[in-house]
Amino acid sequence: MITLDQIQQALDAADEITPRTAKLRPSAVLVPLIEKSDGLHLLLTQRAEHLRHHAGQISFPGGSMDDTDDNLVHTALRETEEEVGIAQADIQVLGKLPLQPTGSGFLIQPVVGILPNNFELILCQDEVSSAFEAPLDFLFDSNNQIHSYKEYGGKNYSIYSIPYDGWNIWGATANIIVKFSQLINHSTYIDKL
């Protein structure tokens, strides 16, 4: 079973520096961990069907950086509060995962955080149609991570999908989960200074 200590050690060793300039649009998502009796789970959302970008896809709470955001961690926390109603102050930030570029022009900073035990979801129906939880052990199992390639704009892109309980987690969200699992699974090989 994956533990919070393993996650914290891997995040500390892999702390990413966010570039100040990029051709891609800066954005951030919260990778929200939930502590349960059977282990850690992730909270995932389904984006509303009418949205311009990634409509109907499974995602983490998040979005584009605003001028009012102090940094991309603030972006992830603000967007989480707006989309699913969990107060920023109630989320314990553990660290950041490697940056995730998308073919649609975004550069995503995944921020890992723990949700409070008594959280209550208040979905913003303009942005999120539903939400669900998935066990981290299932998502991090490489046997459940389906790797393929997709052609977009004349280029082949490596993509993952993770089917879970009738949901299809794919694209940037699945890539973030796979990178996170690889970081945890290989954390014992990371030399700390």
LUMLOFI-851326 format. One record per residue: residue number from 1; residue in one letter; z, y, x of N, C-alpha, C, O in turn. Coordinates in steps of 0.02 Angstrom, whole numbers, padded with zeros to 5 digits. Each point is the difference from the previous one (the first is absolute). Example, Ala and Ser with C-alpha at 12.3 -4.5 7.8 and 13.67 -1.06 7.14 Angstrom:
<nodes>
{node 1; "A"; {00390; -00284; 00660}; {00000; 00059; -00045}; {00000; 00060; 00045}; {00033; -00001; 00052}}
{node 2; "S"; {-00069; 00054; -00070}; {00003; 00059; 00042}; {00037; 00055; -00039}; {00008; 00055; 00025}}
</nodes>
This chain:
<nodes>
{node 1; "M"; {00000; -00059; 00042}; {00000; 00059; -00042}; {00000; 00063; 00045}; {00038; 00004; 00048}}
{node 2; "I"; {-00079; 00042; -00065}; {-00005; 00063; 00038}; {00061; 00043; -00015}; {00021; 00006; -00058}}
{node 3; "T"; {00008; 00024; 00110}; {00060; 00040; -00009}; {-00014; 00074; 00014}; {-00051; 00017; 00031}}
{node 4; "L"; {00095; 00026; -00055}; {-00006; 00071; 00014}; {00008; 00015; 00074}; {-00032; 00046; 00026}}
{node 5; "D"; {00073; -00085; 00009}; {00007; 00010; 00073}; {-00065; -00012; 00036}; {-00019; 00038; 00045}}
{node 6; "Q"; {-00017; -00092; -00064}; {-00066; -00013; 00030}; {-00048; 00058; -00012}; {-00036; 00021; 00044}}
{node 7; "I"; {00037; 00003; -00106}; {-00045; 00056; -00018}; {00018; 00062; 00040}; {-00045; 00033; 00026}}
{node 8; "Q"; {00109; -00017; -00021}; {00020; 00060; 00037}; {-00018; -00005; 00074}; {-00024; 00049; 00028}}
{node 9; "Q"; {00034; -00106; 00003}; {-00017; -00009; 00070}; {-00075; 00009; 00012}; {-00021; 00032; 00048}}
{node 10; "A"; {-00019; -00062; -00092}; {-00073; 00006; 00007}; {-00024; 00071; -00010}; {-00043; 00024; 00036}}
{node 11; "L"; {00072; 00011; -00086}; {-00019; 00069; -00012}; {00020; 00046; 00057}; {-00038; 00045; 00019}}
{node 12; "D"; {00097; -00057; 00009}; {00022; 00041; 00057}; {-00047; -00008; 00059}; {-00014; 00048; 00036}}
{node 13; "A"; {-00010; -00109; -00026}; {-00044; -00014; 00057}; {-00071; 00025; -00011}; {-00037; 00010; 00049}}
{node 14; "A"; {00017; 00000; -00111}; {-00069; 00017; -00015}; {-00009; 00070; -00029}; {-00051; 00015; -00030}}
{node 15; "D"; {00102; 00028; 00038}; {-00003; 00066; -00029}; {-00065; 00036; 00018}; {-00017; 00007; 00059}}
{node 16; "E"; {-00019; 00014; -00110}; {-00065; 00033; 00009}; {00007; 00076; 00002}; {00044; 00028; -00033}}
{node 17; "I"; {-00085; 00003; 00072}; {-00003; 00073; 00002}; {-00059; 00021; -00044}; {-00056; -00023; 00010}}
{node 18; "T"; {00069; 00066; -00059}; {-00053; 00023; -00045}; {-00042; 00053; 00034}; {00028; 00049; 00025}}
{node 19; "P"; {-00094; -00058; -00023}; {-00042; 00050; 00032}; {00002; 00066; -00038}; {00005; 00001; -00062}}
{node 20; "R"; {-00009; 00054; 00098}; {00002; 00066; -00032}; {-00067; 00016; -00032}; {-00003; 00037; -00050}}
{node 21; "T"; {-00050; -00063; 00078}; {-00066; 00013; -00030}; {-00037; -00066; -00007}; {00006; -00045; 00042}}
{node 22; "A"; {-00043; 00039; -00095}; {-00039; -00060; -00012}; {-00056; 00018; -00048}; {00007; 00044; -00043}}
{node 23; "K"; {-00063; -00078; 00050}; {-00055; 00011; -00046}; {00015; -00030; -00069}; {-00027; 00022; -00050}}
{node 24; "L"; {00071; -00071; 00050}; {00020; -00030; -00063}; {00056; 00041; -00032}; {00038; 00034; 00035}}
{node 25; "R"; {-00033; -00038; -00101}; {00051; 00038; -00037}; {00069; -00032; 00008}; {00009; -00058; -00017}}
{node 26; "P"; {00040; 00096; 00044}; {00067; -00028; 00010}; {00033; -00018; -00067}; {00000; 00040; -00047}}
{node 27; "S"; {00027; -00100; 00044}; {00035; -00023; -00059}; {00055; -00048; 00021}; {00003; -00021; 00058}}
{node 28; "A"; {00040; 00004; -00104}; {00056; -00045; 00016}; {00018; -00041; -00061}; {-00009; 00022; -00057}}
{node 29; "V"; {00034; -00082; 00070}; {00026; -00043; -00053}; {00070; -00023; 00020}; {00016; -00005; 00059}}
{node 30; "L"; {00024; -00010; -00109}; {00064; -00032; 00013}; {-00010; -00075; -00008}; {-00028; -00023; -00049}}
{node 31; "V"; {00052; -00015; 00098}; {00001; -00073; -00004}; {00071; -00016; -00021}; {00044; -00009; 00042}}
{node 32; "P"; {-00032; 00004; -00109}; {00069; -00003; -00026}; {00029; -00070; -00001}; {-00025; -00044; -00035}}
{node 33; "L"; {00077; 00035; 00074}; {00036; -00064; 00003}; {00056; -00001; -00052}; {00034; 00050; -00012}}
{node 34; "I"; {-00026; -00109; -00018}; {00054; -00011; -00049}; {00040; -00060; 00024}; {-00027; -00054; 00012}}
{node 35; "E"; {00093; 00063; -00004}; {00043; -00055; 00019}; {00021; -00039; -00062}; {00028; 00028; -00047}}
{node 36; "K"; {-00044; -00094; 00048}; {00018; -00043; -00057}; {00035; -00062; 00027}; {-00001; -00013; 00061}}
{node 37; "S"; {00032; -00025; -00105}; {00038; -00059; 00022}; {-00046; -00052; 00033}; {00023; -00038; 00043}}
{node 38; "D"; {-00087; 00036; -00061}; {-00046; -00049; 00029}; {-00041; 00029; 00058}; {-00049; -00030; 00021}}
{node 39; "G"; {00070; 00088; 00005}; {-00036; 00030; 00056}; {-00029; 00068; -00017}; {00012; 00027; -00054}}
{node 40; "L"; {-00049; 00000; 00101}; {-00030; 00066; -00010}; {-00064; -00005; -00041}; {-00037; -00048; 00004}}
{node 41; "H"; {00026; 00099; -00045}; {-00061; 00006; -00041}; {-00031; 00067; 00014}; {00032; 00046; 00026}}
{node 42; "L"; {-00097; -00039; -00043}; {-00035; 00064; 00003}; {-00014; 00022; -00071}; {-00016; -00040; -00043}}
{node 43; "L"; {00021; 00105; 00032}; {-00021; 00030; -00064}; {-00073; 00023; 00008}; {-00016; 00036; 00047}}
{node 44; "L"; {-00026; -00058; -00092}; {-00070; 00019; 00000}; {-00018; 00030; -00067}; {00031; -00015; -00051}}
{node 45; "T"; {-00081; 00058; 00050}; {-00022; 00032; -00062}; {-00074; -00014; -00012}; {-00037; -00017; 00046}}
{node 46; "Q"; {00017; 00025; -00109}; {-00071; -00002; -00016}; {-00020; 00071; -00019}; {00028; 00030; -00045}}
{node 47; "R"; {-00078; -00005; 00081}; {-00023; 00069; -00012}; {-00035; 00004; -00068}; {-00032; -00047; -00022}}
{node 48; "A"; {00039; 00105; -00010}; {-00031; 00011; -00065}; {-00077; -00005; 00006}; {-00028; 00017; 00052}}
{node 49; "E"; {-00004; -00040; -00105}; {-00072; -00012; 00000}; {-00042; 00063; 00004}; {-00058; -00003; 00022}}
{node 50; "H"; {00085; 00060; -00042}; {-00041; 00062; -00001}; {00001; 00039; 00066}; {-00034; 00051; 00006}}
{node 51; "L"; {00072; -00075; 00043}; {00006; 00037; 00063}; {-00066; -00001; 00039}; {-00038; -00047; -00004}}
{node 52; "R"; {00026; 00101; 00042}; {-00063; 00007; 00038}; {-00003; -00048; 00059}; {-00053; -00028; 00015}}
{node 53; "H"; {00109; 00017; 00019}; {00002; -00044; 00058}; {00039; -00064; -00016}; {00057; 00004; -00024}}
{node 54; "H"; {-00087; -00061; 00037}; {00034; -00065; -00004}; {00028; -00016; -00069}; {00055; -00028; -00006}}
{node 55; "A"; {-00092; 00047; -00046}; {00023; -00012; -00069}; {00013; -00073; -00013}; {-00039; -00044; 00018}}
{node 56; "G"; {00096; 00029; -00051}; {00018; -00067; -00020}; {00023; -00046; 00056}; {00020; -00056; -00014}}
{node 57; "Q"; {-00021; 00079; 00075}; {00019; -00043; 00056}; {00076; -00005; 00008}; {00038; 00043; -00023}}
{node 58; "I"; {-00017; -00097; 00054}; {00071; -00009; 00017}; {00014; 00043; 00062}; {-00039; -00002; 00048}}
{node 59; "S"; {00093; 00038; -00049}; {00015; 00045; 00055}; {00075; 00008; 00009}; {00040; -00025; -00040}}
{node 60; "F"; {-00022; 00061; 00092}; {00068; 00023; 00009}; {00003; 00071; -00029}; {-00051; 00033; -00004}}
{node 61; "P"; {00110; -00010; -00016}; {00005; 00070; -00021}; {-00018; 00046; 00058}; {00022; -00010; 00056}}
{node 62; "G"; {-00063; 00061; -00071}; {-00019; 00046; 00053}; {-00060; 00041; -00018}; {-00027; -00005; -00055}}
{node 63; "G"; {00005; 00046; 00102}; {-00057; 00044; -00011}; {-00012; 00047; 00058}; {00028; -00009; 00054}}
{node 64; "S"; {-00069; 00059; -00067}; {-00020; 00048; 00052}; {00057; 00047; 00017}; {00042; 00016; -00042}}
{node 65; "M"; {-00042; 00006; 00105}; {00049; 00048; 00023}; {-00015; 00068; -00032}; {-00057; 00022; -00001}}
{node 66; "D"; {00109; 00010; -00024}; {-00005; 00068; -00027}; {00021; 00051; 00052}; {00034; -00017; 00049}}
{node 67; "D"; {-00055; 00079; -00058}; {00019; 00054; 00046}; {00076; 00010; 00001}; {00028; 00024; 00049}}
{node 68; "T"; {00006; -00043; -00103}; {00072; 00009; -00005}; {00040; -00056; 00033}; {00061; 00005; 00008}}
{node 69; "D"; {-00094; -00059; 00012}; {00034; -00057; 00032}; {00017; 00017; 00072}; {-00042; 00027; 00037}}
{node 70; "D"; {00103; -00043; -00017}; {00022; 00011; 00070}; {-00037; -00046; 00048}; {-00018; 00020; 00056}}
{node 71; "N"; {00006; -00081; -00078}; {-00032; -00051; 00041}; {-00023; -00056; -00046}; {00009; 00004; -00061}}
{node 72; "L"; {-00038; -00057; 00090}; {-00026; -00054; -00042}; {00055; -00044; -00028}; {-00011; -00033; -00051}}
{node 73; "V"; {00070; 00031; 00081}; {00056; -00036; -00030}; {00019; 00035; -00065}; {00013; -00032; -00051}}
{node 74; "H"; {-00011; 00099; 00053}; {00014; 00039; -00060}; {-00053; -00012; -00053}; {00016; -00005; -00060}}
{node 75; "T"; {-00079; -00001; 00080}; {-00054; -00014; -00047}; {00013; -00066; -00036}; {-00005; -00003; -00062}}
{node 76; "A"; {00022; -00049; 00099}; {00012; -00066; -00029}; {00058; 00002; -00050}; {-00004; -00029; -00054}}
{node 77; "L"; {00058; 00064; 00073}; {00059; 00004; -00044}; {-00015; 00041; -00063}; {00020; -00018; -00055}}
{node 78; "R"; {-00054; 00075; 00064}; {-00017; 00043; -00057}; {-00045; -00037; -00049}; {00012; 00001; -00061}}
{node 79; "E"; {-00063; -00034; 00088}; {-00046; -00036; -00043}; {00034; -00058; -00037}; {-00016; -00013; -00058}}
{node 80; "T"; {00063; -00020; 00091}; {00037; -00054; -00032}; {00040; 00026; -00058}; {00002; -00030; -00054}}
{node 81; "E"; {00031; 00086; 00064}; {00039; 00030; -00055}; {-00045; 00020; -00058}; {00016; -00012; -00058}}
{node 82; "E"; {-00074; 00041; 00074}; {-00047; 00021; -00052}; {-00029; -00060; -00038}; {-00007; 00003; -00061}}
{node 83; "E"; {-00010; -00056; 00097}; {-00036; -00056; -00031}; {00045; -00050; -00036}; {-00017; -00025; -00054}}
{node 84; "V"; {00076; 00009; 00083}; {00042; -00052; -00029}; {00071; 00024; -00016}; {00041; -00040; -00023}}
{node 85; "G"; {-00026; 00103; 00036}; {00063; 00029; -00022}; {00061; -00015; 00042}; {00056; 00012; -00023}}
{node 86; "I"; {-00064; -00038; 00084}; {00057; -00013; 00044}; {00012; 00061; 00044}; {-00044; 00021; 00037}}
{node 87; "A"; {00103; 00008; -00042}; {00016; 00062; 00035}; {-00007; -00009; 00076}; {00020; -00051; 00028}}
{node 88; "Q"; {-00048; 00101; 00004}; {-00010; -00001; 00072}; {00065; -00014; 00038}; {00001; -00038; 00048}}
{node 89; "A"; {00053; 00070; -00070}; {00064; -00006; 00034}; {00029; -00070; -00005}; {00045; -00018; 00039}}
{node 90; "D"; {-00069; -00023; -00086}; {00026; -00067; -00011}; {-00035; -00053; 00042}; {00020; -00058; 00000}}
{node 91; "I"; {-00072; 00078; 00037}; {-00039; -00048; 00039}; {00021; 00005; 00073}; {00001; 00054; 00030}}
{node 92; "Q"; {00017; -00111; -00001}; {00020; -00003; 00071}; {-00062; -00017; 00041}; {-00025; -00056; -00002}}
{node 93; "V"; {00001; 00105; 00041}; {-00059; -00010; 00042}; {00019; -00038; 00062}; {00047; 00017; 00036}}
{node 94; "L"; {-00086; -00071; -00022}; {00012; -00041; 00059}; {-00046; 00018; 00058}; {00019; -00006; 00058}}
{node 95; "G"; {-00080; 00027; -00074}; {-00048; 00016; 00053}; {-00071; 00001; -00027}; {-00012; -00003; -00060}}
{node 96; "K"; {-00036; 00007; 00108}; {-00071; 00004; -00018}; {-00038; -00059; 00029}; {00017; -00026; 00053}}
{node 97; "L"; {-00068; 00006; -00089}; {-00046; -00052; 00023}; {-00061; 00032; 00030}; {-00009; 00061; -00006}}
{node 98; "P"; {-00034; -00100; 00040}; {-00062; 00029; 00028}; {-00043; 00034; -00053}; {-00002; -00021; -00058}}
{node 99; "L"; {-00032; 00074; 00078}; {-00044; 00037; -00045}; {-00055; -00045; -00026}; {-00024; -00045; 00035}}
{node 100; "Q"; {00003; 00057; -00098}; {-00051; -00041; -00032}; {-00057; 00045; -00025}; {00009; 00036; -00049}}
{node 101; "P"; {-00066; -00036; 00084}; {-00058; 00038; -00025}; {-00033; -00038; -00058}; {00004; -00061; -00004}}
{node 102; "T"; {-00036; 00098; -00040}; {-00036; -00031; -00056}; {-00073; 00021; 00002}; {-00017; 00052; 00028}}
{node 103; "G"; {-00025; -00093; -00057}; {-00071; 00017; -00005}; {-00013; 00058; -00047}; {-00054; 00029; 00001}}
{node 104; "S"; {00102; -00012; -00042}; {-00008; 00055; -00048}; {00024; 00067; 00028}; {00004; 00049; -00036}}
{node 105; "G"; {00011; -00047; 00102}; {00014; 00064; 00032}; {00073; 00020; 00008}; {00014; 00058; 00013}}
{node 106; "F"; {00032; -00105; -00021}; {00071; 00015; 00007}; {00028; -00032; 00064}; {-00024; -00053; 00022}}
{node 107; "L"; {00075; 00085; 00006}; {00038; -00029; 00055}; {00072; -00007; -00026}; {00035; 00050; -00008}}
{node 108; "I"; {-00015; -00112; -00006}; {00064; -00013; -00034}; {00055; -00013; 00051}; {-00008; -00041; 00046}}
{node 109; "Q"; {00064; 00076; -00054}; {00060; -00014; 00038}; {00047; -00042; -00044}; {00031; 00028; -00045}}
{node 110; "P"; {-00025; -00093; 00057}; {00048; -00040; -00039}; {00071; 00013; 00025}; {00013; -00002; 00060}}
{node 111; "V"; {00032; 00015; -00106}; {00070; 00014; 00015}; {00042; -00055; -00035}; {-00005; -00008; -00060}}
{node 112; "V"; {00044; -00027; 00099}; {00041; -00055; -00028}; {00068; 00028; -00020}; {00033; 00035; 00039}}
{node 113; "G"; {-00012; -00051; -00100}; {00065; 00023; -00024}; {00032; -00051; -00046}; {-00034; -00042; -00030}}
{node 114; "I"; {00099; 00047; 00023}; {00038; -00044; -00044}; {00017; 00038; -00064}; {00025; 00056; 00003}}
{node 115; "L"; {-00039; -00087; -00060}; {00016; 00030; -00064}; {00073; -00014; -00017}; {00028; -00051; 00021}}
{node 116; "P"; {00004; 00096; -00059}; {00069; -00013; -00020}; {00004; -00061; -00045}; {-00048; -00016; -00035}}
{node 117; "N"; {00105; -00019; 00035}; {00008; -00061; -00040}; {-00008; 00012; -00075}; {-00023; -00043; -00036}}
{node 118; "N"; {00042; 00101; 00013}; {00000; 00014; -00072}; {-00059; 00044; -00022}; {00006; 00036; -00049}}
{node 119; "F"; {-00062; -00039; 00086}; {-00055; 00045; -00017}; {-00029; -00017; -00069}; {00000; -00058; -00022}}
{node 120; "E"; {-00025; 00110; -00010}; {-00033; -00008; -00065}; {-00068; 00034; 00006}; {-00005; 00058; 00020}}
{node 121; "L"; {-00047; -00095; -00038}; {-00067; 00028; 00004}; {-00016; 00044; -00059}; {00014; -00018; -00058}}
{node 122; "I"; {-00042; 00076; 00073}; {-00026; 00045; -00052}; {-00072; 00015; 00022}; {-00012; 00045; 00040}}
{node 123; "L"; {-00035; -00085; -00067}; {-00069; 00004; 00023}; {-00034; 00063; -00027}; {00005; 00017; -00059}}
{node 124; "C"; {-00041; 00018; 00104}; {-00042; 00056; -00020}; {-00066; -00030; -00024}; {-00041; -00020; 00041}}
{node 125; "Q"; {00031; 00017; -00106}; {-00058; -00035; -00028}; {-00066; 00032; 00020}; {-00052; -00032; -00004}}
{node 126; "D"; {00053; 00096; 00026}; {-00062; 00032; 00024}; {-00024; -00032; 00065}; {-00059; 00003; 00016}}
{node 127; "E"; {00106; -00033; 00022}; {-00018; -00027; 00066}; {00010; -00076; 00005}; {-00036; -00033; 00037}}
{node 128; "V"; {00085; 00006; -00073}; {00019; -00070; 00007}; {-00001; -00034; -00068}; {00033; 00024; -00047}}
{node 129; "S"; {-00069; -00079; 00041}; {-00002; -00036; -00064}; {00055; -00053; -00005}; {00023; -00015; -00055}}
{node 130; "S"; {-00003; -00014; 00112}; {00053; -00050; 00000}; {00029; -00009; 00070}; {-00027; 00027; 00049}}
{node 131; "A"; {00081; -00065; -00045}; {00032; -00014; 00065}; {00028; -00071; -00002}; {00017; -00026; -00054}}
{node 132; "F"; {-00012; -00005; 00112}; {00028; -00067; 00005}; {00030; -00011; 00069}; {-00014; 00039; 00046}}
{node 133; "E"; {00054; -00091; -00040}; {00032; -00018; 00064}; {-00030; -00066; 00025}; {-00016; -00044; -00040}}
{node 134; "A"; {00009; 00039; 00106}; {-00024; -00062; 00031}; {00044; -00017; 00059}; {00019; 00044; 00038}}
{node 135; "P"; {-00002; -00109; -00029}; {00043; -00020; 00056}; {-00034; 00012; 00068}; {-00058; -00018; 00010}}
{node 136; "L"; {00095; 00047; 00035}; {-00026; 00015; 00067}; {-00019; -00064; 00037}; {-00051; -00002; 00034}}
{node 137; "D"; {00090; -00051; -00042}; {-00015; -00063; 00033}; {-00068; -00027; -00022}; {-00038; -00027; 00041}}
{node 138; "F"; {00021; 00034; -00105}; {-00065; -00022; -00025}; {-00056; 00044; 00029}; {-00050; -00026; 00025}}
{node 139; "L"; {00059; 00092; -00028}; {-00052; 00046; 00023}; {-00012; -00005; 00075}; {-00056; 00008; 00023}}
{node 140; "F"; {00109; -00023; 00015}; {-00005; -00004; 00073}; {-00025; -00069; 00025}; {-00013; -00008; 00059}}
{node 141; "D"; {00008; -00040; -00104}; {-00024; -00067; 00019}; {-00075; 00004; 00011}; {-00038; 00015; -00046}}
{node 142; "S"; {00016; -00029; 00107}; {-00072; 00006; 00017}; {-00043; -00046; -00042}; {-00060; 00012; -00008}}
{node 143; "N"; {00089; -00065; -00020}; {-00038; -00045; -00044}; {-00019; 00034; -00066}; {-00046; -00023; -00034}}
{node 144; "N"; {00080; 00076; 00017}; {-00014; 00036; -00062}; {-00044; 00061; 00011}; {-00018; 00034; -00048}}
{node 145; "Q"; {00001; -00019; 00110}; {-00040; 00058; 00019}; {-00072; -00022; 00012}; {-00015; -00031; 00051}}
{node 146; "I"; {-00029; 00048; -00097}; {-00070; -00022; 00004}; {-00041; 00054; 00036}; {-00003; 00057; -00022}}
{node 147; "H"; {-00027; -00077; 00078}; {-00039; 00047; 00041}; {-00074; -00008; -00014}; {-00026; -00056; -00006}}
{node 148; "S"; {-00009; 00114; 00000}; {-00073; -00001; -00010}; {-00028; 00065; 00028}; {00035; 00041; 00028}}
{node 149; "Y"; {-00100; -00033; -00037}; {-00034; 00061; 00022}; {-00038; 00029; -00059}; {-00026; -00037; -00042}}
{node 150; "K"; {00023; 00103; 00039}; {-00036; 00033; -00054}; {-00045; 00053; 00031}; {00021; 00037; 00045}}
{node 151; "E"; {-00083; -00034; -00068}; {-00048; 00049; 00026}; {00007; 00064; -00042}; {-00001; -00002; -00061}}
{node 152; "Y"; {00007; 00057; 00096}; {00006; 00066; -00033}; {-00034; 00051; 00045}; {00019; 00008; 00058}}
{node 153; "G"; {-00069; 00026; -00085}; {-00035; 00051; 00038}; {-00034; -00026; 00062}; {-00005; 00035; 00051}}
{node 154; "G"; {-00019; -00097; -00054}; {-00035; -00029; 00057}; {00044; -00029; 00053}; {-00024; -00023; 00052}}
{node 155; "K"; {00090; 00022; -00063}; {00046; -00028; 00049}; {00041; -00056; -00033}; {00014; 00002; -00060}}
{node 156; "N"; {00004; -00052; 00101}; {00043; -00054; -00023}; {00073; 00019; 00014}; {00017; 00018; 00056}}
{node 157; "Y"; {00025; -00024; -00107}; {00071; 00015; 00007}; {00040; -00063; -00012}; {-00014; -00038; -00047}}
{node 158; "S"; {00064; 00028; 00088}; {00047; -00055; -00008}; {00049; 00018; -00056}; {00031; 00053; 00002}}
{node 159; "I"; {-00026; -00097; -00051}; {00046; 00014; -00056}; {00042; -00062; -00015}; {-00019; -00056; 00016}}
{node 160; "Y"; {00076; 00067; -00046}; {00044; -00053; -00022}; {00011; 00005; -00075}; {-00005; 00054; -00030}}
{node 161; "S"; {00019; -00110; 00000}; {00024; -00001; -00069}; {00058; -00050; -00003}; {00001; -00050; 00036}}
{node 162; "I"; {00047; 00065; -00080}; {00058; -00042; -00009}; {00010; -00010; -00075}; {00029; 00043; -00033}}
{node 163; "P"; {-00053; -00099; 00006}; {00012; -00013; -00071}; {00073; -00018; -00012}; {00029; -00040; 00036}}
{node 164; "Y"; {00001; 00072; -00087}; {00070; -00015; -00016}; {00012; 00006; -00075}; {-00009; 00054; -00028}}
{node 165; "D"; {00027; -00107; -00004}; {00023; 00000; -00069}; {-00048; 00037; -00047}; {00021; 00039; -00043}}
{node 166; "G"; {-00086; -00051; 00051}; {-00050; 00032; -00042}; {-00025; 00067; 00025}; {-00047; 00028; -00028}}
{node 167; "W"; {00078; -00001; 00080}; {-00020; 00064; 00030}; {-00043; -00015; 00062}; {00009; -00050; 00033}}
{node 168; "N"; {-00056; 00095; -00019}; {-00039; -00006; 00062}; {00014; 00061; 00043}; {-00025; 00055; -00014}}
{node 169; "I"; {00064; -00065; 00066}; {00017; 00054; 00047}; {-00054; -00002; 00054}; {-00007; -00050; 00034}}
{node 170; "W"; {-00030; 00105; -00026}; {-00054; -00001; 00049}; {-00009; 00070; 00029}; {00037; 00046; -00016}}
{node 171; "G"; {-00087; -00039; 00059}; {-00016; 00065; 00030}; {00055; 00025; 00046}; {00032; -00039; 00034}}
{node 172; "A"; {-00023; 00105; -00034}; {00049; 00031; 00045}; {00071; -00027; -00011}; {00037; -00009; 00048}}
{node 173; "T"; {-00019; -00004; -00110}; {00067; -00025; -00015}; {00011; -00069; 00033}; {00051; -00011; 00032}}
{node 174; "A"; {-00099; -00034; -00040}; {00005; -00066; 00032}; {-00001; 00007; 00076}; {00037; -00035; 00034}}
{node 175; "N"; {-00079; 00080; -00008}; {-00003; 00010; 00073}; {00068; 00024; 00027}; {00021; -00022; 00053}}
{node 176; "I"; {00012; 00066; -00089}; {00066; 00025; 00021}; {00050; -00058; -00001}; {00040; -00006; 00047}}
{node 177; "I"; {-00042; -00036; -00098}; {00046; -00057; -00004}; {-00012; -00048; 00057}; {00047; -00024; 00032}}
{node 178; "V"; {-00111; 00010; -00017}; {-00017; -00046; 00054}; {00023; 00028; 00067}; {00029; -00036; 00041}}
{node 179; "K"; {-00042; 00101; -00028}; {00022; 00030; 00063}; {00076; -00001; 00006}; {00027; -00013; 00054}}
{node 180; "F"; {00007; 00025; -00110}; {00073; -00002; -00001}; {00024; -00071; 00017}; {00045; -00008; 00040}}
{node 181; "S"; {-00076; -00042; -00071}; {00021; -00070; 00013}; {-00014; -00019; 00073}; {00041; -00035; 00031}}
{node 182; "Q"; {-00097; 00058; -00004}; {-00015; -00015; 00070}; {00050; 00034; 00047}; {00020; -00028; 00050}}
{node 183; "L"; {00000; 00089; -00068}; {00050; 00035; 00039}; {00067; -00038; 00001}; {00032; -00007; 00052}}
{node 184; "I"; {-00012; -00017; -00110}; {00063; -00038; -00006}; {-00006; -00067; 00037}; {00045; -00019; 00037}}
{node 185; "N"; {-00100; -00016; -00047}; {-00008; -00066; 00030}; {-00007; 00003; 00076}; {00015; -00048; 00034}}
{node 186; "H"; {-00039; 00105; -00008}; {-00008; 00006; 00072}; {00052; 00046; 00032}; {-00005; 00016; 00059}}
{node 187; "S"; {00055; 00005; -00098}; {00049; 00048; 00025}; {00040; -00027; 00059}; {00024; 00039; 00042}}
{node 188; "T"; {-00017; -00104; -00038}; {00039; -00028; 00056}; {-00037; 00009; 00066}; {00030; -00006; 00053}}
{node 189; "Y"; {-00096; 00021; -00056}; {-00040; 00008; 00061}; {-00005; 00073; 00021}; {-00027; 00015; 00053}}
{node 190; "I"; {00052; 00030; -00094}; {-00004; 00072; 00016}; {00056; 00017; 00049}; {00059; -00010; -00015}}
{node 191; "D"; {-00078; 00036; 00072}; {00051; 00020; 00049}; {00024; 00071; -00017}; {-00041; 00046; -00006}}
{node 192; "K"; {00105; -00039; 00000}; {00029; 00066; -00012}; {00019; 00031; 00066}; {00023; -00034; 00046}}
{node 193; "L"; {-00032; 00099; -00041}; {00020; 00035; 00062}; {00074; 00015; 00000}; {00025; 00030; 00047}}
</nodes>
